[in-house]
Amino acid sequence: MVASEVEERVRAAMFAHLDGLADGHPDGLRSADINRFEVDGIQVRLVVQPGIRKPHFLDAALTIRTAFTHPGQLPP
């Protein structure tokens, strides 16, 4: 499989994972649940302490970070 195909498949799987979680938890997701993401039997952490992470098998970063926005405030 070509690297770009792997990248596309991983990213599509990531968004399917997140969509599935979000459907069941409309008020928000826990990092632990988000990090239960696997591709081809490999666990890929999406939320990490340093912020941006690039798994060795991808060409670009694959990390999700969010910031809490207080009610009535604009998100960063």
Secondary structure, 3 states (H helix, E strand, C coil): CCHHHHHHHHHHHHHHHHHHHHHHCCCCCCHHHHCCCEECCEECCCCCCCCCCCCCCCCCCCCCCCCCCCCCCCCC
